[in-house]
Amino acid sequence: MKLHEYQSKRLFAQHGVPIPRGEVADTPGGARLVAEALGMPVVVKAQVLTGGRGKAGGIRLVHSLEDIAPVAADILGSHIRGLPVRRVLIDAAAEIGQELYLSVVVDRVAGQPILMASAAGGIDIEEVAAATPEAILRVSVDPLLGLQGYQALAVAKGLGLPAALWQAFGQVARGLVHTFHEVDAQLAEINPLAVTSGGELLALDGKLVLDD
């Protein structure tokens, strides 16, 4: 079972993963109220259980409060890959310095979870794997011990993160692994995990697929 982005990110946040301030709305007026509370600019994101939202116009950066209701109305009245958009997530916009990829999946050959990471975030991991498989870092996670500190540190270094972010990255990685275990997930994914211009990590998008 797939969860919507806003549901996935809220679960991530419960396990220590930082996410942008945001709220869901199902009407243009509701979207404006959320934007007023957050402050501009904001990102309006269609909540549908499919990929390709950005290419289909389902993710829009909005700078003016007057534009929120029209943009939300346009997205709410659309279909993405045949699916009607009934909710939008309004997130506070972040100044992005770098986009990373981070996920936990089941390695069926090894019979245990595996943490995957790449400095090429913001695009489909399948594209990265096909073009530059060496750009994907993989770490096996012991189901009983969980992700160890030295493993998170090795991944942070492999991604080229500065030392000032190693501790924060470890918190995000462990939080993602904890979420994966707590909800019996088949996939827990952050794409992108942003390094902001202020030197913080934020899960700008999230995806959870639960084991039925």
Protein Blocks (a to p, Z undefined) as FASTA:
>chain_A
ZZdfklmmmmmmmnopacddddddfbfklmmmmmmmnopaddddddddbehklmnopacc
dfbfklmmmmmmmmmmpceehiacfbdcdddddddfbdcdddddddfknopacddddfbg
hiafklmmmmmmmlpccddddfklopafklmmmmmmmnopafklmmmmmmmmmmmmmmmm
mnopabdcdddddddfkopacdfbdcddddZZ
